[in-house]
């Protein structure tokens, strides 16, 4: 499996938002659903099926990992998810790609206005 983050780009908006949701602290599925909705200003509302399908794919790609409940409060042994270093690198690479696209668009828009 390749570990060059740029080979995975571009990401879908949903994938990027899931990675961003996990960028600060581990989260359970429901917390990820809420965070994605917040990050997208409620434009993206994931169903549980869509979310868990995406999480399985991210687990397979080794961008995230499943961990025990970090708060230790789950009686059901719920799992949380956190970014791996590869997941963090992929997220950063996508952010850099998007920043480059935005810079190019702004330069062209500035030239078109003048």
The first five atom37 places (N, CA, C, CB, O) and aatype in JSON, in Angstrom:
{
  "aatype": [20, 20, 20, 20, 20, 20, 20, 20, 20, 20, 20, 20, 20, 20, 20, 20, 20, 20, 20, 20, 20, 20, 20, 20, 20, 20, 20, 20, 20, 20, 20, 20, 20, 20, 20, 20, 20, 20, 20, 20, 20, 20, 20, 20, 20, 20, 20, 20, 20, 20, 20, 20, 20, 20, 20, 20, 20, 20, 20, 20, 20, 20, 20, 20, 20, 20, 20, 20, 20, 20, 20, 20, 20, 20, 20, 20, 20, 20, 20, 20, 20, 20, 20, 20, 20, 20, 20, 20, 20, 20, 20, 20, 20, 20, 20, 20, 20, 20, 20, 20, 20, 20, 20, 20, 20, 20, 20, 20, 20, 20, 20, 20, 20, 20],
  "atom_mask": [
    [1, 1, 1, 1, 1],
    [1, 1, 1, 1, 1],
    [1, 1, 1, 1, 1],
    [1, 1, 1, 1, 1],
    [1, 1, 1, 1, 1],
    [1, 1, 1, 1, 1],
    [1, 1, 1, 1, 1],
    [1, 1, 1, 1, 1],
    [1, 1, 1, 1, 1],
    [1, 1, 1, 1, 1],
    [1, 1, 1, 1, 1],
    [1, 1, 1, 1, 1],
    [1, 1, 1, 1, 1],
    [1, 1, 1, 1, 1],
    [1, 1, 1, 1, 1],
    [1, 1, 1, 1, 1],
    [1, 1, 1, 1, 1],
    [1, 1, 1, 1, 1],
    [1, 1, 1, 1, 1],
    [1, 1, 1, 1, 1],
    [1, 1, 1, 1, 1],
    [1, 1, 1, 1, 1],
    [1, 1, 1, 1, 1],
    [1, 1, 1, 1, 1],
    [1, 1, 1, 1, 1],
    [1, 1, 1, 1, 1],
    [1, 1, 1, 1, 1],
    [1, 1, 1, 1, 1],
    [1, 1, 1, 1, 1],
    [1, 1, 1, 1, 1],
    [1, 1, 1, 1, 1],
    [1, 1, 1, 1, 1],
    [1, 1, 1, 1, 1],
    [1, 1, 1, 1, 1],
    [1, 1, 1, 1, 1],
    [1, 1, 1, 1, 1],
    [1, 1, 1, 1, 1],
    [1, 1, 1, 1, 1],
    [1, 1, 1, 1, 1],
    [1, 1, 1, 1, 1],
    [1, 1, 1, 1, 1],
    [1, 1, 1, 1, 1],
    [1, 1, 1, 1, 1],
    [1, 1, 1, 1, 1],
    [1, 1, 1, 1, 1],
    [1, 1, 1, 1, 1],
    [1, 1, 1, 1, 1],
    [1, 1, 1, 1, 1],
    [1, 1, 1, 1, 1],
    [1, 1, 1, 1, 1],
    [1, 1, 1, 1, 1],
    [1, 1, 1, 1, 1],
    [1, 1, 1, 1, 1],
    [1, 1, 1, 1, 1],
    [1, 1, 1, 1, 1],
    [1, 1, 1, 1, 1],
    [1, 1, 1, 1, 1],
    [1, 1, 1, 1, 1],
    [1, 1, 1, 1, 1],
    [1, 1, 1, 1, 1],
    [1, 1, 1, 1, 1],
    [1, 1, 1, 1, 1],
    [1, 1, 1, 1, 1],
    [1, 1, 1, 1, 1],
    [1, 1, 1, 1, 1],
    [1, 1, 1, 1, 1],
    [1, 1, 1, 1, 1],
    [1, 1, 1, 1, 1],
    [1, 1, 1, 1, 1],
    [1, 1, 1, 1, 1],
    [1, 1, 1, 1, 1],
    [1, 1, 1, 1, 1],
    [1, 1, 1, 1, 1],
    [1, 1, 1, 1, 1],
    [1, 1, 1, 1, 1],
    [1, 1, 1, 1, 1],
    [1, 1, 1, 1, 1],
    [1, 1, 1, 1, 1],
    [1, 1, 1, 1, 1],
    [1, 1, 1, 1, 1],
    [1, 1, 1, 1, 1],
    [1, 1, 1, 1, 1],
    [1, 1, 1, 1, 1],
    [1, 1, 1, 1, 1],
    [1, 1, 1, 1, 1],
    [1, 1, 1, 1, 1],
    [1, 1, 1, 1, 1],
    [1, 1, 1, 1, 1],
    [1, 1, 1, 1, 1],
    [1, 1, 1, 1, 1],
    [1, 1, 1, 1, 1],
    [1, 1, 1, 1, 1],
    [1, 1, 1, 1, 1],
    [1, 1, 1, 1, 1],
    [1, 1, 1, 1, 1],
    [1, 1, 1, 1, 1],
    [1, 1, 1, 1, 1],
    [1, 1, 1, 1, 1],
    [1, 1, 1, 1, 1],
    [1, 1, 1, 1, 1],
    [1, 1, 1, 1, 1],
    [1, 1, 1, 1, 1],
    [1, 1, 1, 1, 1],
    [1, 1, 1, 1, 1],
    [1, 1, 1, 1, 1],
    [1, 1, 1, 1, 1],
    [1, 1, 1, 1, 1],
    [1, 1, 1, 1, 1],
    [1, 1, 1, 1, 1],
    [1, 1, 1, 1, 1],
    [1, 1, 1, 1, 1],
    [1, 1, 1, 1, 1],
    [1, 1, 1, 1, 1],
    [1, 1, 1, 1, 1]
  ],
  "atom_positions": [
    [[0.84, -1.18, 0.0], [0.0, 0.0, 0.0], [0.88, 1.24, 0.0], [-0.95, 0.0, 1.21], [1.84, 1.35, 0.77]],
    [[0.54, 2.18, -0.88], [1.32, 3.41, -0.98], [1.05, 4.31, 0.23], [0.99, 4.15, -2.28], [-0.05, 4.34, 0.77]],
    [[2.07, 5.03, 0.63], [1.92, 5.98, 1.72], [2.11, 7.41, 1.25], [2.9, 5.65, 2.84], [2.2, 8.32, 2.07]],
    [[2.18, 7.62, -0.08], [2.29, 8.97, -0.62], [0.89, 9.58, -0.63], [2.92, 8.96, -2.05], [0.05, 9.16, -1.42]],
    [[0.63, 10.57, 0.24], [-0.73, 11.1, 0.38], [-1.3, 11.67, -0.92], [-0.74, 12.15, 1.43], [-2.51, 11.63, -1.13]],
    [[-0.45, 12.19, -1.78], [-0.95, 12.83, -3.0], [-1.56, 11.83, -3.98], [0.18, 13.58, -3.68], [-2.32, 12.23, -4.86]],
    [[-1.24, 10.55, -3.84], [-1.81, 9.56, -4.75], [-3.29, 9.33, -4.48], [-1.05, 8.25, -4.64], [-3.97, 8.73, -5.3]],
    [[-3.79, 9.81, -3.35], [-5.19, 9.61, -2.97], [-6.09, 10.79, -3.35], [-5.28, 9.35, -1.49], [-7.3, 10.74, -3.15]],
    [[-5.5, 11.83, -3.88], [-6.24, 13.07, -4.17], [-6.86, 13.05, -5.55], [-5.32, 14.27, -4.03], [-6.37, 12.35, -6.44]],
    [[-7.93, 13.8, -5.76], [-8.65, 14.62, -4.8], [-9.6, 13.77, -3.96], [-9.42, 15.71, -5.53], [-10.0, 12.68, -4.35]],
    [[-9.96, 14.31, -2.81], [-10.92, 13.65, -1.93], [-12.32, 14.17, -2.22], [-10.55, 13.87, -0.44], [-12.49, 15.29, -2.71]],
    [[-13.31, 13.37, -1.91], [-14.68, 13.88, -1.96], [-14.86, 14.81, -0.77], [-15.74, 12.72, -1.94], [-14.12, 14.72, 0.21]],
    [[-15.83, 15.69, -0.87], [-16.08, 16.62, 0.23], [-16.44, 15.86, 1.51], [-17.21, 17.59, -0.14], [-15.99, 16.22, 2.6]],
    [[-17.24, 14.82, 1.37], [-17.64, 14.03, 2.54], [-16.44, 13.4, 3.22], [-18.64, 12.95, 2.15], [-16.32, 13.46, 4.45]],
    [[-15.55, 12.81, 2.44], [-14.35, 12.2, 3.02], [-13.51, 13.23, 3.73], [-13.53, 11.5, 1.94], [-13.05, 13.0, 4.85]],
    [[-13.3, 14.37, 3.1], [-12.51, 15.42, 3.72], [-13.15, 15.88, 5.03], [-12.34, 16.61, 2.77], [-12.45, 16.08, 6.02]],
    [[-14.45, 16.06, 5.03], [-15.12, 16.53, 6.25], [-15.05, 15.5, 7.38], [-16.57, 16.86, 5.95], [-14.95, 15.88, 8.54]],
    [[-15.1, 14.22, 7.05], [-14.93, 13.18, 8.08], [-13.52, 13.27, 8.67], [-15.19, 11.76, 7.49], [-13.35, 13.19, 9.89]],
    [[-12.52, 13.43, 7.81], [-11.14, 13.55, 8.31], [-10.99, 14.8, 9.18], [-10.14, 13.59, 7.13], [-10.35, 14.75, 10.23]],
    [[-11.57, 15.9, 8.73], [-11.5, 17.14, 9.52], [-12.2, 16.96, 10.86], [-12.13, 18.33, 8.73], [-11.72, 17.43, 11.89]],
    [[-13.34, 16.27, 10.85], [-14.07, 16.03, 12.09], [-13.23, 15.26, 13.09], [-15.37, 15.27, 11.81], [-13.36, 15.44, 14.3]],
    [[-12.36, 14.4, 12.59], [-11.51, 13.58, 13.47], [-10.14, 14.21, 13.74], [-11.31, 12.21, 12.86], [-9.31, 13.62, 14.43]],
    [[-9.91, 15.4, 13.21], [-8.57, 15.99, 13.29], [-8.19, 16.49, 14.69], [-8.46, 17.12, 12.33], [-7.01, 16.66, 14.98]],
    [[-9.17, 16.71, 15.54], [-8.84, 17.26, 16.86], [-8.88, 16.21, 17.96], [-9.78, 18.39, 17.21], [-7.98, 16.13, 18.79]],
    [[-9.94, 15.4, 17.97], [-10.09, 14.38, 19.0], [-10.79, 13.16, 18.42], [-10.89, 14.94, 20.22], [-11.5, 13.27, 17.42]],
    [[-10.59, 11.99, 19.02], [-11.35, 10.81, 18.59], [-12.84, 11.05, 18.81], [-10.88, 9.55, 19.36], [-13.25, 11.75, 19.73]],
    [[-13.65, 10.45, 17.94], [-15.09, 10.63, 18.05], [-15.82, 9.33, 17.74], [-15.57, 11.75, 17.12], [-15.32, 8.49, 16.99]],
    [[-17.01, 9.19, 18.32], [-17.92, 8.11, 17.99], [-18.66, 8.49, 16.71], [-18.92, 7.83, 19.17], [-18.62, 9.64, 16.28]],
    [[-19.33, 7.52, 16.12], [-20.06, 7.76, 14.88], [-21.03, 8.91, 14.95], [-20.78, 6.54, 14.5], [-21.05, 9.75, 14.06]],
    [[-21.86, 8.96, 16.0], [-22.86, 10.02, 16.1], [-22.2, 11.4, 16.18], [-23.74, 9.8, 17.32], [-22.69, 12.35, 15.59]],
    [[-21.1, 11.5, 16.9], [-20.39, 12.78, 17.0], [-19.8, 13.18, 15.65], [-19.26, 12.69, 18.06], [-19.75, 14.37, 15.32]],
    [[-19.37, 12.2, 14.86], [-18.86, 12.49, 13.51], [-20.0, 13.02, 12.65], [-18.23, 11.23, 12.87], [-19.82, 14.0, 11.92]],
    [[-21.17, 12.38, 12.72], [-22.34, 12.85, 11.95], [-22.64, 14.31, 12.27], [-23.58, 11.97, 12.26], [-22.84, 15.12, 11.36]],
    [[-22.68, 14.64, 13.55], [-22.99, 16.02, 13.96], [-21.92, 16.99, 13.49], [-23.14, 16.09, 15.49], [-22.23, 18.09, 13.02]],
    [[-20.65, 16.59, 13.62], [-19.54, 17.47, 13.24], [-19.53, 17.74, 11.74], [-18.2, 16.86, 13.68], [-19.3, 18.87, 11.31]],
    [[-19.78, 16.71, 10.93], [-19.84, 16.9, 9.47], [-20.95, 17.87, 9.12], [-20.05, 15.54, 8.75], [-20.77, 18.73, 8.26]],
    [[-22.08, 17.74, 9.76], [-23.19, 18.66, 9.52], [-22.8, 20.09, 9.89], [-24.43, 18.23, 10.31], [-23.08, 21.02, 9.14]],
    [[-22.16, 20.25, 11.03], [-21.71, 21.57, 11.47], [-20.68, 22.16, 10.51], [-21.13, 21.5, 12.88], [-20.78, 23.32, 10.11]],
    [[-19.68, 21.36, 10.14], [-18.62, 21.83, 9.26], [-19.15, 22.25, 7.88], [-17.57, 20.75, 9.09], [-18.6, 23.16, 7.25]],
    [[-20.21, 21.6, 7.43], [-20.76, 21.9, 6.11], [-21.92, 22.88, 6.17], [-21.22, 20.62, 5.44], [-22.63, 23.07, 5.19]],
    [[-22.13, 23.51, 7.32], [-23.27, 24.41, 7.51], [-24.57, 23.7, 7.15], [-23.1, 25.69, 6.67], [-25.46, 24.28, 6.52]],
    [[-24.67, 22.45, 7.55], [-25.86, 21.59, 7.36], [-26.16, 21.26, 5.89], [-27.07, 22.27, 7.96], [-27.26, 20.79, 5.59]],
    [[-25.21, 21.5, 4.99], [-25.4, 21.09, 3.59], [-25.29, 19.59, 3.43], [-24.37, 21.78, 2.69], [-25.94, 19.0, 2.57]],
    [[-24.46, 18.96, 4.27], [-24.25, 17.52, 4.19], [-24.78, 16.88, 5.46], [-22.75, 17.19, 3.99], [-24.31, 17.16, 6.56]],
    [[-25.76, 16.03, 5.28], [-26.33, 15.27, 6.38], [-26.17, 13.8, 6.03], [-27.84, 15.65, 6.63], [-26.88, 13.28, 5.17]],
    [[-25.25, 13.15, 6.68], [-24.95, 11.75, 6.39], [-25.94, 10.83, 7.08], [-23.52, 11.4, 6.8], [-26.32, 11.06, 8.23]],
    [[-26.36, 9.79, 6.38], [-27.12, 8.73, 7.05], [-26.11, 7.86, 7.78], [-27.97, 7.89, 6.02], [-24.92, 7.88, 7.49]],
    [[-26.6, 7.08, 8.73], [-25.67, 6.2, 9.46], [-25.05, 5.18, 8.52], [-26.4, 5.48, 10.61], [-23.88, 4.84, 8.66]],
    [[-25.82, 4.69, 7.55], [-25.28, 3.73, 6.59], [-24.15, 4.3, 5.76], [-26.37, 3.23, 5.68], [-23.13, 3.65, 5.54]],
    [[-24.35, 5.53, 5.3], [-23.31, 6.2, 4.52], [-22.07, 6.44, 5.37], [-23.83, 7.54, 3.95], [-20.95, 6.2, 4.92]],
    [[-22.27, 6.91, 6.59], [-21.14, 7.18, 7.47], [-20.36, 5.91, 7.75], [-21.62, 7.8, 8.79], [-19.13, 5.9, 7.59]],
    [[-21.03, 4.84, 8.15], [-20.29, 3.64, 8.52], [-19.65, 2.96, 7.31], [-21.21, 2.66, 9.23], [-18.62, 2.3, 7.45]],
    [[-20.25, 3.12, 6.14], [-19.59, 2.65, 4.92], [-18.3, 3.42, 4.66], [-20.52, 2.78, 3.71], [-17.27, 2.83, 4.31]],
    [[-18.37, 4.74, 4.84], [-17.18, 5.58, 4.66], [-16.12, 5.25, 5.71], [-17.55, 7.07, 4.74], [-14.94, 5.19, 5.39]],
    [[-16.54, 5.05, 6.96], [-15.58, 4.71, 8.01], [-14.89, 3.38, 7.72], [-16.27, 4.65, 9.37], [-13.69, 3.24, 7.96]],
    [[-15.63, 2.41, 7.22], [-15.02, 1.11, 6.87], [-13.97, 1.29, 5.77], [-16.09, 0.09, 6.41], [-12.9, 0.69, 5.82]],
    [[-14.29, 2.13, 4.78], [-13.34, 2.38, 3.69], [-12.09, 3.08, 4.24], [-13.99, 3.24, 2.57], [-10.97, 2.75, 3.86]],
    [[-12.29, 4.05, 5.12], [-11.15, 4.77, 5.71], [-10.32, 3.85, 6.61], [-11.64, 5.98, 6.51], [-9.1, 3.99, 6.67]],
    [[-10.97, 2.91, 7.28], [-10.24, 1.91, 8.07], [-9.4, 1.02, 7.15], [-11.21, 1.05, 8.9], [-8.24, 0.74, 7.43]],
    [[-10.01, 0.58, 6.04], [-9.29, -0.26, 5.08], [-8.09, 0.45, 4.48], [-10.23, -0.71, 3.96], [-7.05, -0.16, 4.23]],
    [[-8.23, 1.76, 4.26], [-7.14, 2.56, 3.69], [-6.11, 2.95, 4.75], [-7.7, 3.81, 3.02], [-5.07, 3.52, 4.43]],
    [[-6.41, 2.64, 6.0], [-5.54, 2.95, 7.13], [-5.38, 4.45, 7.36], [-4.19, 2.32, 6.94], [-4.33, 4.91, 7.8]],
    [[-6.44, 5.21, 7.04], [-6.44, 6.65, 7.31], [-6.98, 6.93, 8.69], [-7.25, 7.39, 6.26], [-6.69, 7.98, 9.27]],
    [[-7.77, 6.0, 9.22], [-8.29, 6.12, 10.57], [-8.1, 4.78, 11.27], [-9.79, 6.55, 10.57], [-7.83, 3.77, 10.63]],
    [[-8.25, 4.8, 12.59], [-8.21, 3.56, 13.35], [-9.3, 3.59, 14.4], [-6.81, 3.35, 14.0], [-9.71, 4.66, 14.86]],
    [[-9.76, 2.42, 14.77], [-10.79, 2.27, 15.79], [-10.09, 2.14, 17.13], [-11.72, 1.02, 15.5], [-9.1, 1.42, 17.26]],
    [[-10.61, 2.83, 18.13], [-10.02, 2.77, 19.47], [-11.14, 2.56, 20.48], [-9.22, 4.07, 19.79], [-12.31, 2.79, 20.18]],
    [[-10.77, 2.13, 21.68], [-11.74, 2.02, 22.76], [-12.25, 3.4, 23.13], [-11.13, 1.31, 23.99], [-11.58, 4.41, 22.88]],
    [[-13.4, 3.45, 23.72], [-14.01, 4.7, 24.16], [-12.99, 5.5, 24.97], [-15.3, 4.44, 25.0], [-12.6, 5.09, 26.06]],
    [[-12.55, 6.66, 24.43], [-11.52, 7.43, 25.14], [-11.99, 7.95, 26.5], [-11.08, 8.59, 24.3], [-11.16, 8.18, 27.38]],
    [[-13.3, 8.14, 26.67], [-13.81, 8.64, 27.95], [-14.03, 7.5, 28.93], [-15.12, 9.4, 27.74], [-14.21, 7.73, 30.13]],
    [[-14.01, 6.26, 28.43], [-14.21, 5.11, 29.29], [-15.6, 5.03, 29.89], [-13.22, 5.13, 30.38], [-15.81, 4.36, 30.9]],
    [[-16.56, 5.71, 29.27], [-17.9, 5.78, 29.83], [-18.88, 4.84, 29.14], [-18.41, 7.18, 29.75], [-20.04, 4.76, 29.54]],
    [[-18.45, 4.16, 28.13], [-19.38, 3.34, 27.36], [-19.56, 1.97, 28.0], [-18.89, 3.19, 25.92], [-18.61, 1.22, 28.17]],
    [[-20.8, 1.67, 28.35], [-21.1, 0.35, 28.92], [-21.14, -0.71, 27.83], [-22.43, 0.38, 29.68], [-20.92, -1.9, 28.1]],
    [[-21.43, -0.29, 26.6], [-21.56, -1.23, 25.5], [-20.24, -1.49, 24.79], [-22.57, -0.73, 24.51], [-20.21, -2.21, 23.8]],
    [[-19.17, -0.92, 25.27], [-17.88, -1.11, 24.61], [-17.81, -0.41, 23.27], [-17.59, -2.57, 24.44], [-17.14, -0.88, 22.35]],
    [[-18.52, 0.72, 23.15], [-18.51, 1.47, 21.9], [-17.09, 1.83, 21.52], [-19.35, 2.74, 22.02], [-16.21, 1.99, 22.36]],
    [[-16.9, 1.94, 20.22], [-15.59, 2.31, 19.71], [-15.65, 3.73, 19.18], [-15.13, 1.34, 18.6], [-16.69, 4.22, 18.75]],
    [[-14.52, 4.37, 19.22], [-14.36, 5.69, 18.63], [-13.36, 5.56, 17.5], [-13.9, 6.76, 19.7], [-12.71, 4.52, 17.34]],
    [[-13.23, 6.59, 16.73], [-12.32, 6.61, 15.6], [-11.38, 7.79, 15.74], [-13.09, 6.68, 14.25], [-11.76, 8.85, 16.25]],
    [[-10.14, 7.59, 15.28], [-9.18, 8.68, 15.29], [-8.34, 8.6, 14.02], [-8.28, 8.63, 16.55], [-8.22, 7.53, 13.41]],
    [[-7.77, 9.73, 13.63], [-6.9, 9.76, 12.46], [-5.6, 9.02, 12.74], [-6.62, 11.2, 12.04], [-5.08, 9.05, 13.85]],
    [[-5.1, 8.37, 11.72], [-3.73, 7.85, 11.77], [-2.82, 8.94, 11.18], [-3.59, 6.48, 10.97], [-3.31, 9.95, 10.69]],
    [[-1.54, 8.72, 11.24], [-0.63, 9.71, 10.64], [-0.87, 9.79, 9.13], [0.86, 9.33, 10.93], [-0.84, 10.88, 8.56]],
    [[-1.11, 8.65, 8.49], [-1.39, 8.67, 7.04], [-2.66, 9.47, 6.76], [-1.55, 7.22, 6.49], [-2.68, 10.26, 5.82]],
    [[-3.7, 9.29, 7.56], [-4.93, 10.06, 7.38], [-4.69, 11.55, 7.54], [-5.98, 9.6, 8.36], [-5.23, 12.36, 6.78]],
    [[-3.9, 11.91, 8.52], [-3.57, 13.33, 8.74], [-2.77, 13.87, 7.55], [-2.76, 13.51, 10.06], [-3.01, 15.0, 7.12]],
    [[-1.84, 13.08, 7.02], [-1.05, 13.5, 5.87], [-1.91, 13.68, 4.62], [0.07, 12.49, 5.59], [-1.72, 14.62, 3.85]],
    [[-2.87, 12.77, 4.43], [-3.77, 12.88, 3.28], [-4.63, 14.13, 3.41], [-4.68, 11.61, 3.17], [-4.82, 14.86, 2.44]],
    [[-5.15, 14.39, 4.6], [-5.96, 15.58, 4.83], [-5.14, 16.84, 4.55], [-6.5, 15.6, 6.29], [-5.63, 17.75, 3.88]],
    [[-3.91, 16.9, 5.03], [-3.06, 18.06, 4.8], [-2.74, 18.23, 3.31], [-1.75, 17.94, 5.6], [-2.74, 19.35, 2.81]],
    [[-2.49, 17.14, 2.62], [-2.21, 17.21, 1.18], [-3.42, 17.74, 0.42], [-1.81, 15.82, 0.63], [-3.27, 18.54, -0.51]],
    [[-4.61, 17.31, 0.81], [-5.82, 17.81, 0.16], [-6.02, 19.29, 0.44], [-7.05, 17.02, 0.62], [-6.44, 20.03, -0.45]],
    [[-5.73, 19.73, 1.64], [-5.85, 21.14, 1.97], [-4.87, 21.97, 1.13], [-5.58, 21.37, 3.48], [-5.23, 23.04, 0.63]],
    [[-3.66, 21.48, 0.96], [-2.68, 22.18, 0.13], [-3.13, 22.23, -1.33], [-1.3, 21.51, 0.23], [-2.96, 23.25, -2.0]],
    [[-3.69, 21.13, -1.83], [-4.19, 21.08, -3.2], [-5.31, 22.11, -3.39], [-4.7, 19.66, -3.55], [-5.34, 22.83, -4.38]],
    [[-6.22, 22.16, -2.42], [-7.33, 23.09, -2.52], [-6.86, 24.54, -2.43], [-8.36, 22.8, -1.43], [-7.38, 25.41, -3.13]],
    [[-5.89, 24.81, -1.57], [-5.34, 26.15, -1.46], [-4.7, 26.59, -2.77], [-4.32, 26.22, -0.32], [-4.83, 27.74, -3.17]],
    [[-4.01, 25.67, -3.44], [-3.4, 25.97, -4.74], [-4.47, 26.31, -5.77], [-2.55, 24.78, -5.22], [-4.33, 27.29, -6.51]],
    [[-5.53, 25.52, -5.81], [-6.62, 25.78, -6.75], [-7.24, 27.15, -6.48], [-7.7, 24.67, -6.66], [-7.49, 27.91, -7.41]],
    [[-7.47, 27.46, -5.21], [-8.05, 28.75, -4.85], [-7.13, 29.92, -5.24], [-8.34, 28.8, -3.36], [-7.6, 30.94, -5.74]],
    [[-5.82, 29.76, -5.02], [-4.87, 30.81, -5.41], [-4.94, 31.05, -6.92], [-3.43, 30.42, -5.0], [-4.97, 32.19, -7.37]],
    [[-4.95, 29.95, -7.68], [-5.02, 30.09, -9.14], [-6.32, 30.75, -9.57], [-4.88, 28.71, -9.81], [-6.32, 31.6, -10.47]],
    [[-7.41, 30.38, -8.95], [-8.71, 30.98, -9.3], [-8.72, 32.47, -8.97], [-9.85, 30.26, -8.55], [-9.2, 33.27, -9.76]],
    [[-8.18, 32.83, -7.81], [-8.15, 34.25, -7.43], [-7.29, 35.06, -8.39], [-7.64, 34.4, -5.99], [-7.65, 36.18, -8.77]],
    [[-6.14, 34.5, -8.78], [-5.28, 35.21, -9.73], [-5.99, 35.43, -11.05], [-3.99, 34.43, -9.95], [-5.9, 36.51, -11.63]],
    [[-6.67, 34.44, -11.52], [-7.38, 34.57, -12.8], [-8.56, 35.52, -12.7], [-7.84, 33.21, -13.28], [-8.83, 36.28, -13.62]],
    [[-9.27, 35.46, -11.59], [-10.39, 36.38, -11.38], [-9.89, 37.83, -11.31], [-11.15, 36.0, -10.09], [-10.53, 38.74, -11.84]],
    [[-8.77, 38.03, -10.65], [-8.21, 39.38, -10.53], [-7.81, 39.9, -11.92], [-6.98, 39.39, -9.57], [-8.01, 41.07, -12.22]],
    [[-7.26, 39.03, -12.75], [-6.88, 39.42, -14.1], [-8.1, 39.67, -14.97], [-6.01, 38.35, -14.72], [-8.06, 40.54, -15.84]],
    [[-9.16, 38.92, -14.75], [-10.36, 39.08, -15.57], [-11.11, 40.36, -15.22], [-11.29, 37.86, -15.39], [-11.8, 40.94, -16.06]],
    [[-10.97, 40.81, -13.98], [-11.69, 42.01, -13.55], [-11.02, 43.26, -14.09], [-11.78, 42.08, -12.01], [-11.69, 44.23, -14.41]],
    [[-9.71, 43.24, -14.2], [-8.98, 44.43, -14.62], [-9.13, 44.73, -16.05], [-7.55, 44.3, -14.31], [-8.57, 45.7, -16.55]]
  ]
}
